[in-house]
Amino acid sequence: MSDQLILTETDQSVARITLNRPDVLNSFNRPMAIALRDALQAAAADPAVRAILLTGSGRAFCAGQDLAEPMPVNSEGKPDLGDAVRESYNPIIRAIRTTDKPVVCAVNGVAAGAGANLALACDIVIASSEASFIQSFAKIGLIPDSGGTYFLPRLVGLSRATAMMMLGEKITAERALEFGMIYQVAEPAALMETAMKVATTLAAMPTRGLGLTKRGLNASIGVSLDAQLDMEEELQRLAGQTRDFAEGVTAFREKRKPVFTGE
């Protein structure tokens, strides 16, 4: 096994980022969290990358926090998990949501706790038919973090999210699809091929336009219709100034397939 906590490679303008602690189901310790944040930020800044694909090595996607790691404590010697959330998890979720590049997640096995919410923060989620999602925080007296209280109610509704978070039940991939948590289910042997096909499709599309769409979606939650209409006006003005828009219109007029460059 590689001693790298995060594996990265770029192919066809897709940065593939793999969680790589398979012996502990890719559970997070602080070094892995920092490495994932850095990998996401590097992919976001690399002009050769136009889409990101996130997955896990071995039989799990991510089992959440590694509880064997020593916990931070406050001045009274009590656990201070707020520090762990601020320093390890929040930067990862912000990196996923603030990059203008689409992030595809291939959930290859169990996604529990922070691992489940890491997947849900991505733009398009494809899960193996053998994958499962578990909001396991209540089982150890904690609250869902890593954006879980933000994303899950918006995906499945408040009532269903509340039950999932309080009961900590295992949700199969098929049920996650039914609930609207994920985009697609694939057979295990076909998962990476399916996810890579989606990622390469996105990488060949107008990257600026996709990024502006993502900004609009991020801004749409919790604002008024008037505010969102103003946001759409601003983003559409920017999209209309891209080279990909000009190419798309030209290709349409010339009745040919457009060749987007991401500019």
N, C-alpha and C positions, 0 to 999 in steps of 0.2 A: 504494500500500500504506500502511496505517496505521502510524504510528511507535510505536504502543502495542505493547509486547511481549506483553501479555495482554489479550484482549478479554473483557468481561463484559456480560451482559444477563440480566434476569429476566423470565420469562414463565410464567404459569400455576403460580406458586410454584416454578419450577425456575430455578436459577442456572446459566446456560450460560457456561462458562469455556473460552476458546479460546487455545491456544498460537499466537503470531503472529510467528514469524520464518520465513516460508515460503521465503525465498531461501536459507536454510541448513537446510532441512528441519526447522524448529522445534527445532534443537539448542539446548541450554542454555548461556547465559552466566550469570554471577552476577546481573546485573540481572533477567533473566527468571525465574530461580529465586526471587528475593526477591519479585517481582511475583506469581508463582503462589502462593507461600506466603500472601502477604497476601490474595489473592483468595479462597483457600480458607477462610482464617480469617474473612474478612468474611462469606462466605456462611454459615458455621457459626453466626455470631453474629446473623444477620439473622432476626428472627422471621417475616418474610414469605417466607422461603425454606424449603422443606420437602424438596427434593432438589437434587442437584448433577449437572450433566452436563459432562464434560470431553472435549474433542476438540482437533484441530489444524487449522490453516488450510493451504490449498494441497494438495499431493499427498502429504504425509507427516503422520504423527502426531507423532513426535519421534525424531530420530536420535541422541539421547543428548547427551553433552557436546560442546560446540563446541571442538575441539582447536586452533582458531586463537586462542582466548583465552589470555593469558599465565597460566602456572601459578604457584600460590603456592610459595614456597621456604622452607626452614628456615634456621637460623643458619649452616649450612655451605654454603648455596647450592644444596642438592639439592631436587628437587621434593617438596612436602609435600601430597599429595592428600588426606590425612586431614582437613585443614582444609576443603577443598572439600566433602567428604562431610558433615562435621559442620555446616557453615554453609549449604550450598545444598540438598543432597538429603534429609538426614535430617528437617529440619523439614517438608518437603513430604509425605513418607510418613507422618509422625506426624500431620499435619493431616488427611490422608485417613482414617486409621484411628481417630482419636480423636473426630472429629465424629460425633454421633449421627444425622446425616442421611445417607441412602443416597447413594452416589456411583456414577453410571453413567459408563462410559468408552466413547466411540465412536471406535474406532481406524480412521481413514480412510486410512491408508497404512502405510509402514514404521514399525515401532516397534523401535528398536535400542538396545542398551546400557541406560542409565538410562531411556530412553523406554519400552522393553519392560517394565521392572520398575515404572515408574510406572503403566502400564496394569494390571499384575497386582495392584497394591495396591488397586485400586478394588473396589467391592462387586459390580458386574455389568458385564461387558465384552462389548460387541457390536462385531464387526469387519467391515469391508468385505471382500468376497470377494477384493479385490485387495491386502489388507493382508498384512503379514508380521511375524514376530517373530524377533529375532536377539540372542542373548547374545554380543555382539561383544567383550567385554572381553579374552578370551584372545588376540585377534588383535593387541593392543597390550601384552600382558604384564600386564594388570590383573586384579583379581578382581571379580565381580559385586557391585554396591552397590545402593543404593536399595531395600533389602529383598529383593533377588533371591535371596540364599542362604537367606532365610527362607520366602518365598512359593512359589517355583517347586518345591522338593522336596515341599512339602505339596500342591501341585496335581497334579503329574505323577509323583511318586515319586522316590526318591533316585537310582536307577540312570539313569533317563531324564534327570533334571535334570543329573546329572554329565556325561553325554554332551553335552547341549545346551550346557552352559557351557564344557566343555573343547574341543569341536569348533567351536563358534561357527557352526553351520549355520543356514541360513534355514528357518524354520518357516512354512508357509503358514497362512492363516486356517482352512482346512478341517482341516488337521492339528492346529492348535491346539485346535479344537473337539473333535476326536477324542481328544486328550490330556487334555481337561478343563481347559485353561488359560482358556477363554472360555466365555460362555454361548450366544452366537448368532452366526451369519454372515448378513450382508445384502448384497444387491447394492449397488454403489456409489451409485447414484441414490436408493436407498431407505434408506441408512444413517442419516441424521440424522432422518428421519421415524420410523424404527423405534426409534432410541435415545430420541427425545423422547417417543414413546408410552410406553415403559417408565418414563422419568423422571416423566412427568405421572401415570402410574398410581401410582407410589410416593408422589408428592407429595399424592395424594388419600387415602392410607392413614393409619393411626394412627401418626404420626411418633414419638411417645415409645416405642411398642411396637417399632417397627423399630429405633430406637436402642438399646433394651435388648437386642434380639436380636443386634445387632452387637457389643455389649459381651460378650455371652455367647460369641459365636463367637471374638472376640479372645482371651478368657480360656481357651478350650477347648484350645488347642494347648500341649502339654507339661505338662499337669497330670493328676492322678489322677482316676478316675471319681468318687470321693467328693468331691474338691474341686469338680469340675464340678457335681455334684448340689447342693452347697451354694450354688454360684454361681447356678444356676437358681432355687433357692428364693428367694434375695435379689432377683433381677431380676423374678421373677414377682410378688413382693410389691409391687414398685414399679409394674409394669405394671397390676396390679389396682386401683391407686389413680388411674389416669388417667381423664379424661373420655371419651376415645375407647373405653375398655373398657366404661364404662357405656352409651355410645351403641350400641356393637356388640351388647351383650346386649339392650338395649331394642328395637333394630331387629330382632333375631332373633325376639324374642317377638311383635313386631308384624307380622312377616312382610313387612318392607320393606327397601330398601337403606339401609345406614347412611350417615350424613353425618359424616365424621371432620373434626376441626378441628386435629389435631396437638397437642392438649393432654392 
